[in-house]
Amino acid sequence: MIGGLLFPKASYEFWTSHVFSLSDKVDLGTNFASSGNNSIAGMMAYFWPEAPSTIIIALLGAAGAGILLLARKLWYRDSHIEAVLVVGAGIQLLSPVSWIHHWVFLVFAVVYLLFRGVTRSWGIAALVFLWLQPTDLGEWLLESAHGSVFVVVAGTLLREGLLLLTILCQSVIFWSAFRRGSAPIEGAEPVPDCQDAGEGRTCVGVSKQEANKNSL
């Protein structure tokens, strides 16, 4: 909308003409399978370029369903910000192409973790990873592994770092929201747990006289 207001003529030309012929103007070539594309599709294009489309679609479908399930659980627990962050960050996992400048919601998720006391250490670690941006280093390690299992594992973790970091942030956000929801509220009175016991009732946390009084 902002682009349309600032550049109405260029926006009109793009949305009415150029958007339908992007393949003639943007040649991804082998860049689709490069470390710059950290989406699920980009990962599969690098590690399994001959993968059947049905497997890729199934993988994307499973990931999408998992993201929506997490977001739904968060939303119905009134954790609306957390639900939006989980979905927003997950979009880059499902997108065919996710360059480094596409991971906007991942930055939001990291900022969220930084400003939550229980998740601040996770946020600091994620911020350091984003600052180092070692995905290219991971690809170089994979190309230089020479059969070393350790180098292959390290290279894979670094190369797919944005993808893995997104999944980690989503998991921590989900965990912290449910942890916060299940924690007792400071200063709240415990709810008596009463059970019938013969002539009267016994309640945990209250006296027998109060229990019998409440039962009248």
MOZI-V241815 format. One record per backbone hydrogen bond with DSSP energy under -0.5 kcal/mol. NH is the residue of the N-H (numbers start at 1). CO is the residue of the C=O. If there is no record, write none. Layout:
# MOZI-V241815
NH/CO
NH/CO
This chain:
# MOZI-V241815
5/1
6/2
7/3
11/7
12/8
13/9
14/10
15/11
16/12
17/13
18/13
19/14
20/17
21/18
22/19
24/21
25/22
26/22
27/25
28/26
31/28
32/29
33/30
34/31
37/34
38/36
38/98
40/93
43/39
44/40
45/41
46/42
47/43
48/44
51/48
55/52
56/52
57/53
58/54
59/55
60/56
61/57
62/58
63/59
64/60
65/61
66/62
67/63
68/64
69/65
70/66
71/67
72/68
73/69
74/70
75/71
76/72
77/74
78/75
79/74
80/78
83/79
84/80
85/81
86/82
87/83
88/84
89/85
90/86
91/87
92/88
92/89
93/89
93/90
94/90
95/91
102/99
103/100
104/102
107/103
108/104
109/105
110/106
111/107
112/108
113/109
114/110
115/111
116/113
117/115
119/116
120/116
120/117
123/119
124/120
125/121
126/122
127/123
128/124
129/125
130/126
131/127
132/128
133/129
136/133
138/134
139/135
140/136
141/137
142/138
143/139
144/140
145/142
148/145
149/147
152/148
153/149
154/150
155/151
156/152
157/153
158/154
159/155
160/156
161/158
164/160
165/161
166/162
167/163
168/164
169/165
170/166
171/167
172/168
173/169
174/170
175/171
176/172
177/173
178/174
179/175
180/176
181/177
182/178
183/179
188/185
193/204
194/192
195/202
197/200
200/197
202/195
204/193
206/203
211/207
212/208
213/209
214/210
215/211
216/212
216/213
